[in-house]
């Protein structure tokens, strides 16, 4: 597929007093215009507001986020600072097209199992997992909060953050059936460390580590991977993206830690989306 270079120019001088008469409509792939959770391509705010003022139809397609259309519409209005003269919501849910979530196929098997979810800000990924049908959702903040302080986990966001949003763990002897990476972490230090502990656990039990057997795990540093949790990603791009961290970067970071721990073996994971 040929690449496209976007060049930003100053906003076109179009009067907002009278809408343009046109049959044109636009569809925006949000994965291509957002650079991170807080930044986006220069000029997008002006462009969307111009379309609103001129009453030109447009659709927003989030390709790596699968929350409800209503929630995504609210996020888009806030992110792009879109305004309308009568103060109504200018990006209604009908303008946001949501694809089927890649993890939907895992719900029948994991709905009643403990799953560790990774990504997003605050508790948005926990809520997204609940919406999909997972009923026993654990976050790294929950695990952080459950540990006595001084904590054995490093964190780039700090104790207060995780104690505020973390929830009590369902049991003292927690077993994690699978790790689901919804999005890039907000606390890379904590999330990578917890995921590694889960993957190296014995029979999926947090706080344990599978015994090393040099005779049976010659190519994996002795780790056999018997009964360990499965690792799933919702979307791993084919290539790294400049100025934007993606789930590919999460996979590469975990793989580097895994190779170091297991004498060079590659980490195993599945990608549910495209």
Buried (B, 14 or more C-beta within 10 A) or exposed (E): EEEEEEEEEEEEEEEEEEEBEEEEEEEBEBBBBBBEBEEBBEBBBBBBBBBBBBEBEBBBBBBBBBBBBEBBBBBBBEBBEBEEEEEEBBBEBEBBEBEEBBBEEBBEEBEEBBBBBBBBEEBBBBBBBBEBBBEBBBBBBBBBBBEEEEBEBEBEBEBEBBEEBBBEBEEEEBBBBBBBBBBBBBBBBBBBBBBBBBBBBEEBBBEBEBEEEEEEBEEBBBBEEEEBBBBBBBBBBEEEEEEBBBBBBBBBBBBEBBBEBBEEBEBEBEBBBE
